[in-house]
Amino acid sequence: MIWEVELILYMFVIVAAIVALEVKDLLTAVVSLTIFSFTMALLFVAMGGIDVGFTEAVVGAGVTGILFIVALYQTTIRTND
């Protein structure tokens, strides 16, 4: 694949990881982790690992993202009163 496209995907991965670590809102962190996982799936496909990319897209971006969002909405907000 064209190395420029891979470089752009690597930059998306780094930015998504930093956003996921630094953001205070949990929903934004979950969305950023889902974007990270999907971008990694695209990188795997670009490197020739079609089966690994497909598995990462389904499990990493799909199932894990949905489970995180469901778990997030099942929790309550605690205040420091």
mmCIF file of the N, C-alpha and C atoms, coordinates in Angstrom:
data_MODEL
# 
_entry.id   MODEL 
# 
loop_
_atom_site.group_PDB 
_atom_site.id 
_atom_site.type_symbol 
_atom_site.label_atom_id 
_atom_site.label_alt_id 
_atom_site.label_comp_id 
_atom_site.label_asym_id 
_atom_site.label_entity_id 
_atom_site.label_seq_id 
_atom_site.pdbx_PDB_ins_code 
_atom_site.Cartn_x 
_atom_site.Cartn_y 
_atom_site.Cartn_z 
_atom_site.occupancy 
_atom_site.B_iso_or_equiv 
_atom_site.pdbx_formal_charge 
_atom_site.auth_seq_id 
_atom_site.auth_comp_id 
_atom_site.auth_asym_id 
_atom_site.auth_atom_id 
_atom_site.pdbx_PDB_model_num 
ATOM 1   N N  . MET A 1 1  ? 0.845   -1.182  0.000  1.00 0.00 ? 1  MET A N  1 
ATOM 2   C CA . MET A 1 1  ? 0.000   0.000   0.000  1.00 0.00 ? 1  MET A CA 1 
ATOM 3   C C  . MET A 1 1  ? 0.884   1.237   0.000  1.00 0.00 ? 1  MET A C  1 
ATOM 4   N N  . ILE A 1 2  ? 0.307   2.344   -0.304 1.00 0.00 ? 2  ILE A N  1 
ATOM 5   C CA . ILE A 1 2  ? 1.038   3.599   -0.363 1.00 0.00 ? 2  ILE A CA 1 
ATOM 6   C C  . ILE A 1 2  ? 1.441   3.998   1.062  1.00 0.00 ? 2  ILE A C  1 
ATOM 7   N N  . TRP A 1 3  ? 2.710   4.328   1.246  1.00 0.00 ? 3  TRP A N  1 
ATOM 8   C CA . TRP A 1 3  ? 3.215   4.606   2.588  1.00 0.00 ? 3  TRP A CA 1 
ATOM 9   C C  . TRP A 1 3  ? 2.633   5.897   3.163  1.00 0.00 ? 3  TRP A C  1 
ATOM 10  N N  . GLU A 1 4  ? 2.200   6.802   2.325  1.00 0.00 ? 4  GLU A N  1 
ATOM 11  C CA . GLU A 1 4  ? 1.589   8.038   2.827  1.00 0.00 ? 4  GLU A CA 1 
ATOM 12  C C  . GLU A 1 4  ? 0.265   7.752   3.535  1.00 0.00 ? 4  GLU A C  1 
ATOM 13  N N  . VAL A 1 5  ? -0.507  6.808   2.990  1.00 0.00 ? 5  VAL A N  1 
ATOM 14  C CA . VAL A 1 5  ? -1.784  6.441   3.606  1.00 0.00 ? 5  VAL A CA 1 
ATOM 15  C C  . VAL A 1 5  ? -1.530  5.780   4.953  1.00 0.00 ? 5  VAL A C  1 
ATOM 16  N N  . GLU A 1 6  ? -0.530  4.906   5.015  1.00 0.00 ? 6  GLU A N  1 
ATOM 17  C CA . GLU A 1 6  ? -0.194  4.270   6.283  1.00 0.00 ? 6  GLU A CA 1 
ATOM 18  C C  . GLU A 1 6  ? 0.282   5.293   7.305  1.00 0.00 ? 6  GLU A C  1 
ATOM 19  N N  . LEU A 1 7  ? 1.027   6.282   6.875  1.00 0.00 ? 7  LEU A N  1 
ATOM 20  C CA . LEU A 1 7  ? 1.490   7.328   7.781  1.00 0.00 ? 7  LEU A CA 1 
ATOM 21  C C  . LEU A 1 7  ? 0.323   8.126   8.352  1.00 0.00 ? 7  LEU A C  1 
ATOM 22  N N  . ILE A 1 8  ? -0.660  8.434   7.528  1.00 0.00 ? 8  ILE A N  1 
ATOM 23  C CA . ILE A 1 8  ? -1.850  9.141   7.999  1.00 0.00 ? 8  ILE A CA 1 
ATOM 24  C C  . ILE A 1 8  ? -2.622  8.285   8.996  1.00 0.00 ? 8  ILE A C  1 
ATOM 25  N N  . LEU A 1 9  ? -2.741  6.993   8.710  1.00 0.00 ? 9  LEU A N  1 
ATOM 26  C CA . LEU A 1 9  ? -3.421  6.094   9.647  1.00 0.00 ? 9  LEU A CA 1 
ATOM 27  C C  . LEU A 1 9  ? -2.671  6.001   10.967 1.00 0.00 ? 9  LEU A C  1 
ATOM 28  N N  . TYR A 1 10 ? -1.335  5.962   10.922 1.00 0.00 ? 10 TYR A N  1 
ATOM 29  C CA . TYR A 1 10 ? -0.546  5.956   12.156 1.00 0.00 ? 10 TYR A CA 1 
ATOM 30  C C  . TYR A 1 10 ? -0.783  7.225   12.971 1.00 0.00 ? 10 TYR A C  1 
ATOM 31  N N  . MET A 1 11 ? -0.887  8.359   12.289 1.00 0.00 ? 11 MET A N  1 
ATOM 32  C CA . MET A 1 11 ? -1.146  9.614   13.007 1.00 0.00 ? 11 MET A CA 1 
ATOM 33  C C  . MET A 1 11 ? -2.531  9.593   13.649 1.00 0.00 ? 11 MET A C  1 
ATOM 34  N N  . PHE A 1 12 ? -3.540  9.052   12.952 1.00 0.00 ? 12 PHE A N  1 
ATOM 35  C CA . PHE A 1 12 ? -4.870  8.916   13.541 1.00 0.00 ? 12 PHE A CA 1 
ATOM 36  C C  . PHE A 1 12 ? -4.836  8.029   14.776 1.00 0.00 ? 12 PHE A C  1 
ATOM 37  N N  . VAL A 1 13 ? -4.055  6.947   14.722 1.00 0.00 ? 13 VAL A N  1 
ATOM 38  C CA . VAL A 1 13 ? -3.942  6.044   15.868 1.00 0.00 ? 13 VAL A CA 1 
ATOM 39  C C  . VAL A 1 13 ? -3.341  6.772   17.068 1.00 0.00 ? 13 VAL A C  1 
ATOM 40  N N  . ILE A 1 14 ? -2.282  7.524   16.838 1.00 0.00 ? 14 ILE A N  1 
ATOM 41  C CA . ILE A 1 14 ? -1.626  8.241   17.934 1.00 0.00 ? 14 ILE A CA 1 
ATOM 42  C C  . ILE A 1 14 ? -2.540  9.299   18.521 1.00 0.00 ? 14 ILE A C  1 
ATOM 43  N N  . VAL A 1 15 ? -3.228  10.051  17.675 1.00 0.00 ? 15 VAL A N  1 
ATOM 44  C CA . VAL A 1 15 ? -4.136  11.099  18.163 1.00 0.00 ? 15 VAL A CA 1 
ATOM 45  C C  . VAL A 1 15 ? -5.304  10.482  18.936 1.00 0.00 ? 15 VAL A C  1 
ATOM 46  N N  . ALA A 1 16 ? -5.870  9.403   18.438 1.00 0.00 ? 16 ALA A N  1 
ATOM 47  C CA . ALA A 1 16 ? -6.986  8.757   19.134 1.00 0.00 ? 16 ALA A CA 1 
ATOM 48  C C  . ALA A 1 16 ? -6.549  8.215   20.487 1.00 0.00 ? 16 ALA A C  1 
ATOM 49  N N  . ALA A 1 17 ? -5.343  7.668   20.573 1.00 0.00 ? 17 ALA A N  1 
ATOM 50  C CA . ALA A 1 17 ? -4.845  7.148   21.845 1.00 0.00 ? 17 ALA A CA 1 
ATOM 51  C C  . ALA A 1 17 ? -4.616  8.273   22.843 1.00 0.00 ? 17 ALA A C  1 
ATOM 52  N N  . ILE A 1 18 ? -4.053  9.381   22.402 1.00 0.00 ? 18 ILE A N  1 
ATOM 53  C CA . ILE A 1 18 ? -3.816  10.511  23.307 1.00 0.00 ? 18 ILE A CA 1 
ATOM 54  C C  . ILE A 1 18 ? -5.126  11.110  23.782 1.00 0.00 ? 18 ILE A C  1 
ATOM 55  N N  . VAL A 1 19 ? -6.086  11.243  22.887 1.00 0.00 ? 19 VAL A N  1 
ATOM 56  C CA . VAL A 1 19 ? -7.395  11.776  23.275 1.00 0.00 ? 19 VAL A CA 1 
ATOM 57  C C  . VAL A 1 19 ? -8.067  10.850  24.288 1.00 0.00 ? 19 VAL A C  1 
ATOM 58  N N  . ALA A 1 20 ? -7.992  9.554   24.068 1.00 0.00 ? 20 ALA A N  1 
ATOM 59  C CA . ALA A 1 20 ? -8.608  8.601   24.990 1.00 0.00 ? 20 ALA A CA 1 
ATOM 60  C C  . ALA A 1 20 ? -7.977  8.673   26.375 1.00 0.00 ? 20 ALA A C  1 
ATOM 61  N N  . LEU A 1 21 ? -6.695  8.944   26.444 1.00 0.00 ? 21 LEU A N  1 
ATOM 62  C CA . LEU A 1 21 ? -6.015  9.021   27.734 1.00 0.00 ? 21 LEU A CA 1 
ATOM 63  C C  . LEU A 1 21 ? -6.238  10.346  28.452 1.00 0.00 ? 21 LEU A C  1 
ATOM 64  N N  . GLU A 1 22 ? -6.371  11.417  27.716 1.00 0.00 ? 22 GLU A N  1 
ATOM 65  C CA . GLU A 1 22 ? -6.388  12.742  28.330 1.00 0.00 ? 22 GLU A CA 1 
ATOM 66  C C  . GLU A 1 22 ? -7.779  13.319  28.580 1.00 0.00 ? 22 GLU A C  1 
ATOM 67  N N  . VAL A 1 23 ? -8.799  12.807  27.943 1.00 0.00 ? 23 VAL A N  1 
ATOM 68  C CA . VAL A 1 23 ? -10.132 13.390  28.052 1.00 0.00 ? 23 VAL A CA 1 
ATOM 69  C C  . VAL A 1 23 ? -10.764 12.993  29.387 1.00 0.00 ? 23 VAL A C  1 
ATOM 70  N N  . LYS A 1 24 ? -11.593 13.880  29.939 1.00 0.00 ? 24 LYS A N  1 
ATOM 71  C CA . LYS A 1 24 ? -12.250 13.618  31.219 1.00 0.00 ? 24 LYS A CA 1 
ATOM 72  C C  . LYS A 1 24 ? -13.617 12.946  31.055 1.00 0.00 ? 24 LYS A C  1 
ATOM 73  N N  . ASP A 1 25 ? -14.283 13.166  29.931 1.00 0.00 ? 25 ASP A N  1 
ATOM 74  C CA . ASP A 1 25 ? -15.595 12.580  29.683 1.00 0.00 ? 25 ASP A CA 1 
ATOM 75  C C  . ASP A 1 25 ? -15.428 11.127  29.247 1.00 0.00 ? 25 ASP A C  1 
ATOM 76  N N  . LEU A 1 26 ? -16.101 10.215  29.947 1.00 0.00 ? 26 LEU A N  1 
ATOM 77  C CA . LEU A 1 26 ? -15.934 8.793   29.662 1.00 0.00 ? 26 LEU A CA 1 
ATOM 78  C C  . LEU A 1 26 ? -16.513 8.387   28.310 1.00 0.00 ? 26 LEU A C  1 
ATOM 79  N N  . LEU A 1 27 ? -17.618 8.998   27.906 1.00 0.00 ? 27 LEU A N  1 
ATOM 80  C CA . LEU A 1 27 ? -18.199 8.659   26.604 1.00 0.00 ? 27 LEU A CA 1 
ATOM 81  C C  . LEU A 1 27 ? -17.250 9.056   25.475 1.00 0.00 ? 27 LEU A C  1 
ATOM 82  N N  . THR A 1 28 ? -16.610 10.188  25.601 1.00 0.00 ? 28 THR A N  1 
ATOM 83  C CA . THR A 1 28 ? -15.628 10.611  24.599 1.00 0.00 ? 28 THR A CA 1 
ATOM 84  C C  . THR A 1 28 ? -14.441 9.656   24.573 1.00 0.00 ? 28 THR A C  1 
ATOM 85  N N  . ALA A 1 29 ? -14.036 9.167   25.732 1.00 0.00 ? 29 ALA A N  1 
ATOM 86  C CA . ALA A 1 29 ? -12.938 8.204   25.791 1.00 0.00 ? 29 ALA A CA 1 
ATOM 87  C C  . ALA A 1 29 ? -13.317 6.896   25.104 1.00 0.00 ? 29 ALA A C  1 
ATOM 88  N N  . VAL A 1 30 ? -14.552 6.441   25.302 1.00 0.00 ? 30 VAL A N  1 
ATOM 89  C CA . VAL A 1 30 ? -14.996 5.197   24.658 1.00 0.00 ? 30 VAL A CA 1 
ATOM 90  C C  . VAL A 1 30 ? -15.055 5.368   23.141 1.00 0.00 ? 30 VAL A C  1 
ATOM 91  N N  . VAL A 1 31 ? -15.568 6.488   22.684 1.00 0.00 ? 31 VAL A N  1 
ATOM 92  C CA . VAL A 1 31 ? -15.628 6.743   21.242 1.00 0.00 ? 31 VAL A CA 1 
ATOM 93  C C  . VAL A 1 31 ? -14.216 6.822   20.661 1.00 0.00 ? 31 VAL A C  1 
ATOM 94  N N  . SER A 1 32 ? -13.312 7.457   21.392 1.00 0.00 ? 32 SER A N  1 
ATOM 95  C CA . SER A 1 32 ? -11.933 7.551   20.922 1.00 0.00 ? 32 SER A CA 1 
ATOM 96  C C  . SER A 1 32 ? -11.265 6.177   20.864 1.00 0.00 ? 32 SER A C  1 
ATOM 97  N N  . LEU A 1 33 ? -11.542 5.316   21.827 1.00 0.00 ? 33 LEU A N  1 
ATOM 98  C CA . LEU A 1 33 ? -10.997 3.958   21.778 1.00 0.00 ? 33 LEU A CA 1 
ATOM 99  C C  . LEU A 1 33 ? -11.580 3.152   20.624 1.00 0.00 ? 33 LEU A C  1 
ATOM 100 N N  . THR A 1 34 ? -12.840 3.382   20.314 1.00 0.00 ? 34 THR A N  1 
ATOM 101 C CA . THR A 1 34 ? -13.452 2.707   19.169 1.00 0.00 ? 34 THR A CA 1 
ATOM 102 C C  . THR A 1 34 ? -12.816 3.178   17.862 1.00 0.00 ? 34 THR A C  1 
ATOM 103 N N  . ILE A 1 35 ? -12.571 4.477   17.757 1.00 0.00 ? 35 ILE A N  1 
ATOM 104 C CA . ILE A 1 35 ? -11.883 5.016   16.576 1.00 0.00 ? 35 ILE A CA 1 
ATOM 105 C C  . ILE A 1 35 ? -10.472 4.445   16.481 1.00 0.00 ? 35 ILE A C  1 
ATOM 106 N N  . PHE A 1 36 ? -9.785  4.356   17.617 1.00 0.00 ? 36 PHE A N  1 
ATOM 107 C CA . PHE A 1 36 ? -8.450  3.754   17.653 1.00 0.00 ? 36 PHE A CA 1 
ATOM 108 C C  . PHE A 1 36 ? -8.480  2.321   17.120 1.00 0.00 ? 36 PHE A C  1 
ATOM 109 N N  . SER A 1 37 ? -9.437  1.547   17.601 1.00 0.00 ? 37 SER A N  1 
ATOM 110 C CA . SER A 1 37 ? -9.517  0.147   17.206 1.00 0.00 ? 37 SER A CA 1 
ATOM 111 C C  . SER A 1 37 ? -9.849  -0.001  15.724 1.00 0.00 ? 37 SER A C  1 
ATOM 112 N N  . PHE A 1 38 ? -10.759 0.810   15.219 1.00 0.00 ? 38 PHE A N  1 
ATOM 113 C CA . PHE A 1 38 ? -11.105 0.726   13.801 1.00 0.00 ? 38 PHE A CA 1 
ATOM 114 C C  . PHE A 1 38 ? -9.943  1.161   12.914 1.00 0.00 ? 38 PHE A C  1 
ATOM 115 N N  . THR A 1 39 ? -9.198  2.178   13.350 1.00 0.00 ? 39 THR A N  1 
ATOM 116 C CA . THR A 1 39 ? -8.033  2.607   12.583 1.00 0.00 ? 39 THR A CA 1 
ATOM 117 C C  . THR A 1 39 ? -6.959  1.530   12.578 1.00 0.00 ? 39 THR A C  1 
ATOM 118 N N  . MET A 1 40 ? -6.801  0.837   13.703 1.00 0.00 ? 40 MET A N  1 
ATOM 119 C CA . MET A 1 40 ? -5.859  -0.283  13.736 1.00 0.00 ? 40 MET A CA 1 
ATOM 120 C C  . MET A 1 40 ? -6.297  -1.389  12.779 1.00 0.00 ? 40 MET A C  1 
ATOM 121 N N  . ALA A 1 41 ? -7.611  -1.615  12.670 1.00 0.00 ? 41 ALA A N  1 
ATOM 122 C CA . ALA A 1 41 ? -8.109  -2.607  11.721 1.00 0.00 ? 41 ALA A CA 1 
ATOM 123 C C  . ALA A 1 41 ? -7.759  -2.199  10.291 1.00 0.00 ? 41 ALA A C  1 
ATOM 124 N N  . LEU A 1 42 ? -7.891  -0.920  9.988  1.00 0.00 ? 42 LEU A N  1 
ATOM 125 C CA . LEU A 1 42 ? -7.513  -0.441  8.659  1.00 0.00 ? 42 LEU A CA 1 
ATOM 126 C C  . LEU A 1 42 ? -6.021  -0.625  8.404  1.00 0.00 ? 42 LEU A C  1 
ATOM 127 N N  . LEU A 1 43 ? -5.205  -0.404  9.425  1.00 0.00 ? 43 LEU A N  1 
ATOM 128 C CA . LEU A 1 43 ? -3.767  -0.614  9.276  1.00 0.00 ? 43 LEU A CA 1 
ATOM 129 C C  . LEU A 1 43 ? -3.433  -2.087  9.039  1.00 0.00 ? 43 LEU A C  1 
ATOM 130 N N  . PHE A 1 44 ? -4.109  -2.969  9.765  1.00 0.00 ? 44 PHE A N  1 
ATOM 131 C CA . PHE A 1 44 ? -3.872  -4.396  9.556  1.00 0.00 ? 44 PHE A CA 1 
ATOM 132 C C  . PHE A 1 44 ? -4.210  -4.805  8.129  1.00 0.00 ? 44 PHE A C  1 
ATOM 133 N N  . VAL A 1 45 ? -5.310  -4.293  7.609  1.00 0.00 ? 45 VAL A N  1 
ATOM 134 C CA . VAL A 1 45 ? -5.698  -4.604  6.229  1.00 0.00 ? 45 VAL A CA 1 
ATOM 135 C C  . VAL A 1 45 ? -4.687  -4.015  5.253  1.00 0.00 ? 45 VAL A C  1 
ATOM 136 N N  . ALA A 1 46 ? -4.211  -2.805  5.531  1.00 0.00 ? 46 ALA A N  1 
ATOM 137 C CA . ALA A 1 46 ? -3.225  -2.175  4.648  1.00 0.00 ? 46 ALA A CA 1 
ATOM 138 C C  . ALA A 1 46 ? -1.919  -2.952  4.618  1.00 0.00 ? 46 ALA A C  1 
ATOM 139 N N  . MET A 1 47 ? -1.591  -3.628  5.717  1.00 0.00 ? 47 MET A N  1 
ATOM 140 C CA . MET A 1 47 ? -0.355  -4.409  5.774  1.00 0.00 ? 47 MET A CA 1 
ATOM 141 C C  . MET A 1 47 ? -0.522  -5.826  5.242  1.00 0.00 ? 47 MET A C  1 
ATOM 142 N N  . GLY A 1 48 ? -1.751  -6.190  4.871  1.00 0.00 ? 48 GLY A N  1 
ATOM 143 C CA . GLY A 1 48 ? -1.967  -7.494  4.267  1.00 0.00 ? 48 GLY A CA 1 
ATOM 144 C C  . GLY A 1 48 ? -2.610  -8.520  5.171  1.00 0.00 ? 48 GLY A C  1 
ATOM 145 N N  . GLY A 1 49 ? -2.899  -8.160  6.397  1.00 0.00 ? 49 GLY A N  1 
ATOM 146 C CA . GLY A 1 49 ? -3.538  -9.095  7.314  1.00 0.00 ? 49 GLY A CA 1 
ATOM 147 C C  . GLY A 1 49 ? -5.041  -8.919  7.297  1.00 0.00 ? 49 GLY A C  1 
ATOM 148 N N  . ILE A 1 50 ? -5.684  -9.424  6.258  1.00 0.00 ? 50 ILE A N  1 
ATOM 149 C CA . ILE A 1 50 ? -7.117  -9.222  6.073  1.00 0.00 ? 50 ILE A CA 1 
ATOM 150 C C  . ILE A 1 50 ? -7.905  -9.866  7.212  1.00 0.00 ? 50 ILE A C  1 
ATOM 151 N N  . ASP A 1 51 ? -7.534  -11.077 7.595  1.00 0.00 ? 51 ASP A N  1 
ATOM 152 C CA . ASP A 1 51 ? -8.274  -11.770 8.653  1.00 0.00 ? 51 ASP A CA 1 
ATOM 153 C C  . ASP A 1 51 ? -8.095  -11.089 10.005 1.00 0.00 ? 51 ASP A C  1 
ATOM 154 N N  . VAL A 1 52 ? -6.891  -10.607 10.281 1.00 0.00 ? 52 VAL A N  1 
ATOM 155 C CA . VAL A 1 52 ? -6.646  -9.903  11.538 1.00 0.00 ? 52 VAL A CA 1 
ATOM 156 C C  . VAL A 1 52 ? -7.388  -8.570  11.556 1.00 0.00 ? 52 VAL A C  1 
ATOM 157 N N  . GLY A 1 53 ? -7.397  -7.877  10.436 1.00 0.00 ? 53 GLY A N  1 
ATOM 158 C CA . GLY A 1 53 ? -8.120  -6.610  10.339 1.00 0.00 ? 53 GLY A CA 1 
ATOM 159 C C  . GLY A 1 53 ? -9.616  -6.787  10.517 1.00 0.00 ? 53 GLY A C  1 
ATOM 160 N N  . PHE A 1 54 ? -10.156 -7.847  9.912  1.00 0.00 ? 54 PHE A N  1 
ATOM 161 C CA . PHE A 1 54 ? -11.592 -8.108  10.059 1.00 0.00 ? 54 PHE A CA 1 
ATOM 162 C C  . PHE A 1 54 ? -11.939 -8.439  11.503 1.00 0.00 ? 54 PHE A C  1 
ATOM 163 N N  . THR A 1 55 ? -11.114 -9.241  12.159 1.00 0.00 ? 55 THR A N  1 
ATOM 164 C CA . THR A 1 55 ? -11.359 -9.592  13.558 1.00 0.00 ? 55 THR A CA 1 
ATOM 165 C C  . THR A 1 55 ? -11.258 -8.364  14.455 1.00 0.00 ? 55 THR A C  1 
ATOM 166 N N  . GLU A 1 56 ? -10.283 -7.517  14.203 1.00 0.00 ? 56 GLU A N  1 
ATOM 167 C CA . GLU A 1 56 ? -10.134 -6.293  14.995 1.00 0.00 ? 56 GLU A CA 1 
ATOM 168 C C  . GLU A 1 56 ? -11.327 -5.365  14.795 1.00 0.00 ? 56 GLU A C  1 
ATOM 169 N N  . ALA A 1 57 ? -11.826 -5.280  13.587 1.00 0.00 ? 57 ALA A N  1 
ATOM 170 C CA . ALA A 1 57 ? -12.976 -4.416  13.326 1.00 0.00 ? 57 ALA A CA 1 
ATOM 171 C C  . ALA A 1 57 ? -14.223 -4.928  14.036 1.00 0.00 ? 57 ALA A C  1 
ATOM 172 N N  . VAL A 1 58 ? -14.431 -6.229  13.993 1.00 0.00 ? 58 VAL A N  1 
ATOM 173 C CA . VAL A 1 58 ? -15.637 -6.802  14.605 1.00 0.00 ? 58 VAL A CA 1 
ATOM 174 C C  . VAL A 1 58 ? -15.547 -6.795  16.118 1.00 0.00 ? 58 VAL A C  1 
ATOM 175 N N  . VAL A 1 59 ? -14.458 -7.312  16.652 1.00 0.00 ? 59 VAL A N  1 
ATOM 176 C CA . VAL A 1 59 ? -14.336 -7.453  18.103 1.00 0.00 ? 59 VAL A CA 1 
ATOM 177 C C  . VAL A 1 59 ? -13.916 -6.136  18.750 1.00 0.00 ? 59 VAL A C  1 
ATOM 178 N N  . GLY A 1 60 ? -12.855 -5.541  18.242 1.00 0.00 ? 60 GLY A N  1 
ATOM 179 C CA . GLY A 1 60 ? -12.315 -4.343  18.868 1.00 0.00 ? 60 GLY A CA 1 
ATOM 180 C C  . GLY A 1 60 ? -13.199 -3.123  18.725 1.00 0.00 ? 60 GLY A C  1 
ATOM 181 N N  . ALA A 1 61 ? -13.603 -2.830  17.515 1.00 0.00 ? 61 ALA A N  1 
ATOM 182 C CA . ALA A 1 61 ? -14.403 -1.626  17.289 1.00 0.00 ? 61 ALA A CA 1 
ATOM 183 C C  . ALA A 1 61 ? -15.885 -1.874  17.529 1.00 0.00 ? 61 ALA A C  1 
ATOM 184 N N  . GLY A 1 62 ? -16.366 -3.063  17.225 1.00 0.00 ? 62 GLY A N  1 
ATOM 185 C CA . GLY A 1 62 ? -17.794 -3.329  17.333 1.00 0.00 ? 62 GLY A CA 1 
ATOM 186 C C  . GLY A 1 62 ? -18.244 -3.763  18.700 1.00 0.00 ? 62 GLY A C  1 
ATOM 187 N N  . VAL A 1 63 ? -17.884 -4.958  19.074 1.00 0.00 ? 63 VAL A N  1 
ATOM 188 C CA . VAL A 1 63 ? -18.398 -5.550  20.309 1.00 0.00 ? 63 VAL A CA 1 
ATOM 189 C C  . VAL A 1 63 ? -17.892 -4.818  21.540 1.00 0.00 ? 63 VAL A C  1 
ATOM 190 N N  . THR A 1 64 ? -16.597 -4.528  21.590 1.00 0.00 ? 64 THR A N  1 
ATOM 191 C CA . THR A 1 64 ? -16.033 -3.867  22.762 1.00 0.00 ? 64 THR A CA 1 
ATOM 192 C C  . THR A 1 64 ? -16.587 -2.458  22.928 1.00 0.00 ? 64 THR A C  1 
ATOM 193 N N  . GLY A 1 65 ? -16.740 -1.740  21.847 1.00 0.00 ? 65 GLY A N  1 
ATOM 194 C CA . GLY A 1 65 ? -17.317 -0.397  21.933 1.00 0.00 ? 65 GLY A CA 1 
ATOM 195 C C  . GLY A 1 65 ? -18.739 -0.412  22.455 1.00 0.00 ? 65 GLY A C  1 
ATOM 196 N N  . ILE A 1 66 ? -19.525 -1.344  21.975 1.00 0.00 ? 66 ILE A N  1 
ATOM 197 C CA . ILE A 1 66 ? -20.912 -1.460  22.442 1.00 0.00 ? 66 ILE A CA 1 
ATOM 198 C C  . ILE A 1 66 ? -20.957 -1.852  23.913 1.00 0.00 ? 66 ILE A C  1 
ATOM 199 N N  . LEU A 1 67 ? -20.112 -2.798  24.321 1.00 0.00 ? 67 LEU A N  1 
ATOM 200 C CA . LEU A 1 67 ? -20.076 -3.206  25.731 1.00 0.00 ? 67 LEU A CA 1 
ATOM 201 C C  . LEU A 1 67 ? -19.651 -2.060  26.641 1.00 0.00 ? 67 LEU A C  1 
ATOM 202 N N  . PHE A 1 68 ? -18.674 -1.274  26.216 1.00 0.00 ? 68 PHE A N  1 
ATOM 203 C CA . PHE A 1 68 ? -18.252 -0.120  27.018 1.00 0.00 ? 68 PHE A CA 1 
ATOM 204 C C  . PHE A 1 68 ? -19.376 0.898   27.157 1.00 0.00 ? 68 PHE A C  1 
ATOM 205 N N  . ILE A 1 69 ? -20.092 1.166   26.074 1.00 0.00 ? 69 ILE A N  1 
ATOM 206 C CA . ILE A 1 69 ? -21.178 2.148   26.133 1.00 0.00 ? 69 ILE A CA 1 
ATOM 207 C C  . ILE A 1 69 ? -22.313 1.646   27.014 1.00 0.00 ? 69 ILE A C  1 
ATOM 208 N N  . VAL A 1 70 ? -22.663 0.370   26.914 1.00 0.00 ? 70 VAL A N  1 
ATOM 209 C CA . VAL A 1 70 ? -23.706 -0.195  27.772 1.00 0.00 ? 70 VAL A CA 1 
ATOM 210 C C  . VAL A 1 70 ? -23.279 -0.122  29.235 1.00 0.00 ? 70 VAL A C  1 
ATOM 211 N N  . ALA A 1 71 ? -22.044 -0.476  29.526 1.00 0.00 ? 71 ALA A N  1 
ATOM 212 C CA . ALA A 1 71 ? -21.546 -0.402  30.906 1.00 0.00 ? 71 ALA A CA 1 
ATOM 213 C C  . ALA A 1 71 ? -21.531 1.030   31.409 1.00 0.00 ? 71 ALA A C  1 
ATOM 214 N N  . LEU A 1 72 ? -21.215 1.958   30.544 1.00 0.00 ? 72 LEU A N  1 
ATOM 215 C CA . LEU A 1 72 ? -21.178 3.359   30.932 1.00 0.00 ? 72 LEU A CA 1 
ATOM 216 C C  . LEU A 1 72 ? -22.568 3.876   31.289 1.00 0.00 ? 72 LEU A C  1 
ATOM 217 N N  . TYR A 1 73 ? -23.573 3.481   30.533 1.00 0.00 ? 73 TYR A N  1 
ATOM 218 C CA . TYR A 1 73 ? -24.931 3.939   30.818 1.00 0.00 ? 73 TYR A CA 1 
ATOM 219 C C  . TYR A 1 73 ? -25.589 3.173   31.963 1.00 0.00 ? 73 TYR A C  1 
ATOM 220 N N  . GLN A 1 74 ? -25.001 2.064   32.399 1.00 0.00 ? 74 GLN A N  1 
ATOM 221 C CA . GLN A 1 74 ? -25.531 1.330   33.548 1.00 0.00 ? 74 GLN A CA 1 
ATOM 222 C C  . GLN A 1 74 ? -24.973 1.856   34.874 1.00 0.00 ? 74 GLN A C  1 
ATOM 223 N N  . THR A 1 75 ? -24.002 2.727   34.827 1.00 0.00 ? 75 THR A N  1 
ATOM 224 C CA . THR A 1 75 ? -23.408 3.272   36.044 1.00 0.00 ? 75 THR A CA 1 
ATOM 225 C C  . THR A 1 75 ? -24.105 4.569   36.439 1.00 0.00 ? 75 THR A C  1 
ATOM 226 N N  . THR A 1 76 ? -23.922 4.967   37.684 1.00 0.00 ? 76 THR A N  1 
ATOM 227 C CA . THR A 1 76 ? -24.490 6.228   38.161 1.00 0.00 ? 76 THR A CA 1 
ATOM 228 C C  . THR A 1 76 ? -23.365 7.228   38.405 1.00 0.00 ? 76 THR A C  1 
ATOM 229 N N  . ILE A 1 77 ? -23.744 8.477   38.409 1.00 0.00 ? 77 ILE A N  1 
ATOM 230 C CA . ILE A 1 77 ? -22.766 9.550   38.623 1.00 0.00 ? 77 ILE A CA 1 
ATOM 231 C C  . ILE A 1 77 ? -22.657 9.810   40.120 1.00 0.00 ? 77 ILE A C  1 
ATOM 232 N N  . ARG A 1 78 ? -21.426 9.789   40.626 1.00 0.00 ? 78 ARG A N  1 
ATOM 233 C CA . ARG A 1 78 ? -21.178 10.114  42.020 1.00 0.00 ? 78 ARG A CA 1 
ATOM 234 C C  . ARG A 1 78 ? -20.727 11.553  42.136 1.00 0.00 ? 78 ARG A C  1 
ATOM 235 N N  . THR A 1 79 ? -21.249 12.253  43.110 1.00 0.00 ? 79 THR A N  1 
ATOM 236 C CA . THR A 1 79 ? -20.808 13.619  43.366 1.00 0.00 ? 79 THR A CA 1 
ATOM 237 C C  . THR A 1 79 ? -20.081 13.646  44.691 1.00 0.00 ? 79 THR A C  1 
ATOM 238 N N  . ASN A 1 80 ? -19.210 14.576  44.845 1.00 0.00 ? 80 ASN A N  1 
ATOM 239 C CA . ASN A 1 80 ? -18.429 14.714  46.077 1.00 0.00 ? 80 ASN A CA 1 
ATOM 240 C C  . ASN A 1 80 ? -19.114 15.707  47.011 1.00 0.00 ? 80 ASN A C  1 
ATOM 241 N N  . ASP A 1 81 ? -20.224 15.303  47.600 1.00 0.00 ? 81 ASP A N  1 
ATOM 242 C CA . ASP A 1 81 ? -20.945 16.189  48.531 1.00 0.00 ? 81 ASP A CA 1 
ATOM 243 C C  . ASP A 1 81 ? -20.503 15.938  49.945 1.00 0.00 ? 81 ASP A C  1 
# 
